[in-house]
Amino acid sequence: MAVLYPSDEWCQEWKKAINSSEVIEESGKNWGIDFNGNWIFEVTPGGGLEKTTYLYLEVKAGKCTDARPIEDPSEVEAGFFCTGPYESFKSVVKGEKDFIEGVVKSSFKLKGDMTKIMLNVRFMKEVANSLSTFESEFLSE
């Protein structure tokens, strides 16, 4: 059954997808160790999304411990903050666009330690790829 992106149910499916991947567990074994590896994704309106939405992802040592929508970024502590339009995030969730390429080509604005990203590219790619391993439905479709 498809789950609506973005929603709490969708975040829970993403958490399951991350935690069921041996590749993510192995490639992310050093992620979040001695640094804050948590993420906030700021999804800006468009394509049916009427207001800015924030999604929080907590990952450490290759396991996701929390994934959920949040009302305000100040609710949580995150080492990485990624902003982009709904349509761009939707393309990544569908598996049509590569997240890292989206960062490089400025579809997304990323704040955080880029050295950590570069040292963990395989992990980042696998976490992004996990987005399209379960069925999602989208606003205005």
Helices and strands as residue ranges (DSSP letters): E 3-5, H 8-19, H 22-27, E 39-44, E 53-60, E 63-70, G 73-75, E 80-85, H 86-93, H 99-104, E 109-111, H 114-119, H 121-129, G 130-132, E 136-138
